[in-house]
Structures are given as structure tokens and as C-alpha cells.
Amino acid sequence: MNFRETLSTVVRRNQSWLCVGLDPDLARMPDHLPRDADGIYAFCSAIMDATADLVCAFKPNVAFFEALGAAGWTALERLVRLRLGPPIILDAKRGDIGSTAEAYAHAVFTTLGADAVTLNPYLGSDALEPFLRHADRGCFILCKTSNPGSRDLQDARLADGRPLYLAVAKMARDHWNTHGNVGLVVGATHPATLAEIRRACPDMLILAPGIGAQGGDLEATVRAAAAGAEPRLIVNVSRAVLYADRGMNFAAAARTAARQLRDAINAALRAA
């Protein structure tokens, strides 16, 4: 199965559009775990095992693993290979020229075996193509990110008056989605922009980070970006699940938080 088919299968089975982001901050992990790559693996694998039947995907952020060098990369490889059912969206924000992009794509899809990846479109089509040609893998293009500084470039107006983020969305829709494997990253902190992008791209998957700690509102996000009977909206939550408890029962607490979030998303979808 390709990424979209795998995602749809897991969504139906788990009745969930919740994605848990794996951003293992050593300073916030449970107190009994070692502050090293083995500790990160133990932490993330326990979270994944506890929530695999409640989510549609997991999204490990490569920065937290790369920061620990070779041991961190090994921990990431082990997590991707657990294959608990939900697909793995690698949050890497890759984007570079020529042979460098080829190497990044090989690392993400062949070496690691991730099901999908986040990509930076700033360098243009040739930087994305090595990833896009993997028709069975998902490619989520950064469109309007959740951080406050996103306005510096992404809100810039083009000569025709359109904001840059909308031009990126339409480029993804009309030129980059040849294999039907392209989605968009749009922050939940911008519900009006989410609605604008959804109107422009009604059939594309949207990955929406920013719920919870970053200030995104769940109900507003669902109202803005859900697309009818098949919402096509992956709601990413990280810290509210990962750090629900710092004690020995952290995985059980993460499961409770994930179930509450899944149910809240489903309730918002019904209301929308």
C-alpha cells in the first residue's frame, strides 16, 4: 500500500485523525529514564506502544535524535522499524539542491524507511523532485507554519496580490502532486489561513501542528480545515501527550491524553 492507503486504513481502524509528534526533550522526559539515546528510545517506544490504537500516525522530529549523534540516529531507525501500524511521518523539513536532495531522499525513504516526510519548498521544484518521485510515500510541503515568524516570508505579497503561502499551496496542488502523494503543512495557529488553503486545495491532506502548547484551538482548526466526509486533516499534538506525566506511569498518562484528544477531534468533526 502507498502512504495515503495506509493512512486511510489506520484512520478507519482507529477512528482517529490524531498524529502524535515525537519530540523527545531530554529535560522533560520522565525522571527515571536516562538522558541519552537509549532513554529517548525507551520513552518514545513506550509512548508509541501505548497509543498505537488511538492515532493515525506518528511524527518523530529528527532534530531531537540528530542532536545525540550516531546513537540518536540509531534510536530513530529503531523507532521507525517498530512498525506498530500507524505510518511514520518524518519531521525533517528537508529541501536542498541536486545530489544533496537525492541523498536526503535516500536517507529518509530507503535508509530509514519512513512513510512520509516534511519538505521545505523554498528551493523550488528540483529540490522536491527526488522525494516526490517516491509515489508510495507521502510528502508534506511546508505551506504556512505555526511559528510566529512564519509571517516574515510566508505572508509576503506577490505581484498579483496573493500571499506566498497561497502560491505554495496552489503550486503543490497543480504541479507537485503528480502522484497524488503531496500534502500541506499548515499551522493550527492560523485558522483563517487554514480555511483559505482548504478552499484552494479541497482534496489534499493537511498536516496541522500547533494544537495545545503553541496555542492552536482544536475546534477552530477542525472547522477551518476538515474536508467533508473524509476530513483529510491530520491533527498533530506533541507535548500534551508526551509529557502528560513524568513518573513511572508516563505511558498510561500519554494513552489517556491521546484518547481524550482523539475523542475531542471526532466530536469537533461531527459538529463541523
N, C-alpha and C positions, 0 to 999 in steps of 0.2 A: 504494500500500500504506500501511496505517497503521503506527504505531510498532512494535506488537507483531509484525506480519507481517514488517516489515523486519528487526527484531532476530532473529526465528526464521530467516529466510533467511540472514543473515550467520553466525549460530551454526552452522547446518548446513554452510555453505560453508567456514568457517574452523575448524570443530571447536573452538570456543572460547567460554568464558563469562568471559573476561578483559576488563575495561574498563581502559584506560589513562587516568588522570587527568592533565590538562594544567594543572599548577600552576607556571608558569614564574617561579621566583625568580631575579631578576637576579643576586644574589650567588652563585648556584650554577650558573649556565649555563656552557657551555664558554668557556674563556678567550679564544678568538679571535673570539667574537661580540660585537657592540656591545651596550652596556647601555641599550637603548631599545626602542621598539615594533617597529622593523624587526628587531632582534635576536631579540625574542620570537617574531615570526612565522617567521623563518628556523629558529629552534630547534624550535618546535612542529610546523611543517610537515614538517621533516625526520624528526622522531620519528613523525609520522603516516604519512608515506610508507614508512618502514622497517618499520612494524608493522601496516599495514592488513590484511594477510592472516593476522594472528595474533590479532586481538582481535574482540570482539563490539560494542564501542562505544568512543567517546572521550568524556571528560568534562572540558571546559575549565571552570576556576573563574574566574568573571567578575571577582573581586576583583583578580587579578594583572594583568588588562587594564585595568580601570577606573582602577587606580592611576596609569596613564600618560596619563590624559585622553583627548582625542579620538583621538589617534594609537593608543592602546591599543585603543579600541573598534573602530577601523578594522581593526586587526590581527585582532581577534576575528571580525569579519564575514568577513574573507578566509579565515580558517581554517574557519569553518562552511561556507563556499561551496566549499571544495575538493571535497567530495562524493567521497571515496575509497571509499565503500561502507559502512563501519560507521556507524551513526547517531550523532548528536551529542546527548549529554545535557548540557544547560547547567546547571552547578552554580551556581545563583543564590540559592537559598533564599528566594524571593520570597513575600510574603504581606502584603497591605495592604487597606484598605477601598475599597469603591465604585469610583469613577472611577480611582483610583490603581492598583488591581488590574487594571482594564481596560487601562490604559496599559502596565503591566508585561507583561501577556499579549501585547499587540500588539507590544511590543519584542522579546520572546522568540521568538514564533512567526511573526510577519509580517515585521518588520524584519530580524531575524537569520535566521529560517528554521530554528531549532533543531528537532530531532526530539522532544526531551523536556526537562523542566526539574525541578529540585528545588524543593519548596514547603514553606513553614513554616505549619503548621495552627493556630498559636496564636490567630489572629483568628477562626477558625471558617469555616463553610461559605461565607458570602457572599464572603469573601476568596479562596477557592479556585475558585469557580464560573467566573469569566472564563477560567481556564486549563482547567478540566475540560470545558467545552463544546466544546473543540477535540478532537473524538473521535478524530482521526487522530494526535494527539500524545500522548506519554507524560507522566504527572505522578507524580513520586516524592515522597511525603509524608514529611517528617522524622518518624520514629517514636521511635527510640532511637539517638541519635547516638554517635559513637565517642569523643568527648572526655570527660575525667574529670568535668567539671562537669555533664554530662548528668543526673547523679543529682539535682541540685538541684531540678529541676522534673519531669523525666520519670519519676522513680521515686516521686513523691508518691502517696500512697494516697487513693483516693476514698472516699466514704461506704460503698460496698459492698465495700471492701477491695481492689479492683483497682488496680494501678499505672496511672498516667496513660498511659504508653506503650501499654498493652494496650487501653485505651479508645480511643486514637487509631487503633490497628490495626483494631479492630472497627468504628469509625466509617467508616474508609476502605473496609472490606470491604462494609458493609451500606448505606451512604448515599452515598458519594462515587464509587463505582466503577460508576456507571450505564452508562457507555460502554465498560467493560472496559479503560480506559486508565490505571488507577491502580496504582502500585507503592509500596513502602515503603523508606525508608532506615533500615537497622538496622546499627549498627557491628559489625565483626568482633571488636572488643574485648570483646563481651558474648555469648559462645557460648550460655550458658544462656538468656539472653533471646531470642537468635535462635531457639532451639528452641521456646521458648514462643510466640513470634509466628508461627513457621511452623505450629505446631499449630492456631493460631487462624485462619490465613489460608493454607490449603494451596495455593490456586490463584493467588496473587498473586506478581508479580515482587518480589524483594527485591534492592536495591542495597546491597552490603556494603562500605563503605570501612573502612580501618584495618588492612589487612594490611601487615606489614613494619615501617616506621618507627614506627607508632603501637602496635605490639605485638600485633596480631591474629595468631592462629595459623591458617594456611590449612586444615590438616586438620580442626581443631576447627570451623571455620566451615562447611566443606562438610558434615561430619557433622550439624551442627545445623540447617542451612537448606536443603540440597538436597531437592528435592521429586520423588523417584522418577525415572521415565524422562525427563521433561523437568525438569531441576533448577530452573529459574526463579530462579536465583541468579546475579546479576551481581557478580563479584568485582572491586572497584576497587583498583588499585595505581597509585601516582603516583611517589614518589621513587625506588623501587628500579629503575624503568625509566628515568625521565627523567635521572637523574644517575648512570647506570651508568659513565659515563666523561666527563671534562671536556676531552678532547682533540679532535683533528680527526675521530676515528672515533667520536664520541659516538652517532651514529645506528646504526651497526653494533652497538655495545655495547648500545644500547637494544633492538635486534632480538633479540640473544642473550638478554637478560634476559626479554623478553616471551615468547619461545619456551619458555624454561625454566619460566616461571610458568604459561603455558597448559598445558604438559605436566603440571606438578605438579597443577594443578586437575583435569585429566582423570583423572590417576591417583587422586586423592582421591575423585573422583566414582565411579570404578569400585569402589574399596574400600568406599565407603559404600553 
